[in-house]
Amino acid sequence: MSQPELCKHLQSIEEIKTAEKYECAECVKHGGQWVHLRTCQTCGVTLCCDDSPSQHMSHHQHETGHPVISSAEPGERWLWCYKDDAFAEY
């Protein structure tokens, strides 16, 4: 079975940005809690996922248009493109 071709946003990632701290920057400011963390591949901010109550990473994407995130979870190595609904492991 052949691999699907990556979207242009995923293809443009040359170096994976990783979380500087294992925390959601917005949840920390507001005393919230998170389930999993994601790191924006455009600006490097680490925020909580859609399973988290505040869904900060999705809000970040809608506000900024930054298309690609990576999992900030230990042992997970994947990217997600919001614009093209595309996934890639690395």
Buried (B, 14 or more C-beta within 10 A) or exposed (E): EEEEEBBEBBEEBEEEBEBEEEBBBBBEEEEBEBEBBBBBBBEEBBBBBEEBEBBBBBEBBEEEEBBBBBBBBEEEEEBBBBEBEBEBEE
